[in-house]
Amino acid sequence: MVEPLQWKTLFILCLLFTASCSPSTPTPAQISTFTDSDPELEEAVRQAQNTIHTFRQALLSPQSSYSLASLKIRFENNGETEDMWTEPIFIFDEVYTVRMIEGVTLKPGIHPERLVDVGLQDIVDWMILQEDGKLIGGYTLRLEYERMPPEEQKKYLEITGYKFE
């Protein structure tokens, strides 16, 4: 007769084996469901959503040079929207668990430090910041930067330390 602890061990081993069998380079999925009256912003969001597999892979196999990983999430309520940068904590299937960095004004109870589950359709952007300041992803950030006057761009780079390449 098999003891309950042995069943748990067997289950955990099967779970780890299944997780390790995932493809090392996932095929990007076209998931863009976002529409906006700003075509450039819409394209930046589409680009972020279509490359989310890169972010996912980086979270599952982080490099020592990564200093920050973040997801920009869209919250909606009564036709109003609010986009917030969050800290990814966990990924399961197509659902990301994120920690709120700031509070959301549109939805009560979504305050800093709260964990929230979000689907791919709610992701507006993603970014990975390397220790040397190089920014990977950050498509909406790049658009915001491009739209700044040169003096604002200079100040922005000084404050953030980002390197757009």
C-alpha positions in Angstrom: 0.0 0.0 0.0 1.3 3.4 -0.9 1.5 6.0 1.8 0.0 9.5 1.3 3.5 11.2 1.5 4.7 9.0 -1.4 1.7 10.1 -3.5 2.5 13.7 -2.9 6.1 13.1 -3.9 5.0 11.3 -7.0 2.6 14.1 -7.9 5.3 16.8 -7.4 7.7 14.9 -9.6 5.1 14.5 -12.3 4.3 18.2 -12.1 8.0 19.1 -12.4 8.5 16.8 -15.3 5.5 18.2 -17.1 6.7 21.8 -16.6 10.2 20.9 -17.8 8.8 19.6 -21.1 7.6 23.0 -22.3 9.3 24.3 -25.5 12.4 26.3 -24.8 11.4 28.9 -27.4 7.6 29.4 -27.4 5.9 30.3 -30.5 4.5 33.9 -30.3 0.7 34.1 -30.3 -1.2 37.0 -31.8 -3.2 38.1 -28.8 -3.7 41.7 -29.4 -7.3 42.7 -28.4 -6.4 46.3 -27.5 -7.8 49.2 -29.5 -7.2 52.9 -28.9 -7.8 56.1 -30.8 -4.0 56.7 -30.9 -2.7 54.5 -33.7 1.0 54.7 -32.5 0.0 53.7 -29.0 -2.2 50.9 -30.4 0.8 49.7 -32.3 3.1 49.8 -29.3 0.6 47.8 -27.2 0.2 45.3 -30.1 4.0 44.9 -30.3 4.2 44.3 -26.5 1.4 41.8 -26.6 2.9 40.0 -29.5 6.2 39.6 -27.8 5.0 38.7 -24.4 6.6 35.2 -24.9 10.0 36.9 -24.6 9.0 38.4 -21.2 7.6 35.0 -20.0 10.8 33.2 -21.0 12.9 35.8 -19.2 10.9 35.4 -16.0 11.2 31.6 -16.2 14.9 31.7 -16.9 16.2 35.1 -15.5 19.7 36.3 -16.2 21.9 37.8 -13.5 22.1 41.0 -15.5 18.3 41.7 -15.0 17.6 44.3 -12.3 13.9 44.8 -12.9 11.0 43.1 -14.6 7.6 44.8 -14.9 4.2 44.5 -16.6 1.9 47.4 -17.5 -1.7 46.4 -16.8 -4.9 48.0 -18.1 -7.7 48.4 -15.5 -11.1 49.3 -16.7 -14.3 50.4 -15.0 -17.4 52.1 -16.4 -15.7 53.0 -19.7 -12.6 54.5 -18.0 -9.1 53.0 -18.2 -6.0 53.3 -16.1 -2.6 51.7 -17.0 -0.3 50.8 -14.1 3.2 49.3 -14.0 3.2 46.2 -11.7 5.7 43.6 -10.4 5.2 40.1 -11.9 5.2 37.4 -9.1 3.9 34.2 -10.7 2.8 32.8 -14.1 0.4 30.0 -14.5 -0.8 29.1 -17.9 -2.0 32.4 -19.4 -2.6 34.2 -16.1 0.0 36.5 -14.5 -0.1 37.2 -10.8 1.3 40.7 -10.2 1.9 42.9 -7.2 0.6 46.4 -7.4 3.2 49.1 -7.0 0.7 51.9 -6.9 -3.0 52.0 -6.2 -5.7 52.0 -8.9 -8.3 54.7 -8.5 -10.8 53.1 -10.8 -11.3 49.9 -8.8 -11.7 49.9 -5.0 -9.4 47.6 -3.1 -6.6 47.4 -5.7 -3.9 49.1 -3.6 -0.1 48.9 -3.3 1.2 45.5 -2.4 -2.0 43.7 -3.4 -1.7 40.6 -5.6 -3.9 40.6 -8.7 -4.4 38.0 -11.3 -4.5 39.3 -14.9 -4.9 37.7 -18.3 -2.9 38.4 -21.4 -5.6 40.7 -22.8 -5.0 43.1 -19.9 -1.3 43.5 -20.5 -0.5 46.8 -22.2 3.3 46.6 -22.0 6.3 44.7 -20.5 9.8 45.6 -19.7 13.0 44.1 -18.4 15.7 46.5 -17.2 19.3 45.2 -17.2 21.9 46.4 -14.7 23.6 48.5 -17.4 20.4 50.4 -18.0 19.5 48.6 -21.3 15.8 48.4 -21.7 14.2 45.3 -23.2 10.6 45.7 -24.3 9.0 48.9 -22.9 7.2 49.7 -26.1 4.9 52.3 -24.6 7.9 53.8 -22.7 9.8 54.2 -26.0 6.8 55.9 -27.6 6.4 58.3 -24.7 10.2 59.0 -24.9 10.0 59.7 -28.7 7.2 62.2 -28.1 9.2 64.2 -25.6 11.0 67.4 -26.6 14.8 66.9 -26.6 15.4 68.7 -23.2 12.8 66.4 -21.6 14.4 63.3 -23.2 17.8 64.3 -21.7 16.3 64.7 -18.2 14.3 61.5 -18.5 17.5 59.5 -19.4 19.4 61.1 -16.5 16.6 60.3 -14.0 15.8 56.7 -15.2 19.2 55.6 -16.4 17.4 53.8 -19.3 19.3 53.0 -22.5 16.9 52.8 -25.5 18.6 50.7 -28.3 
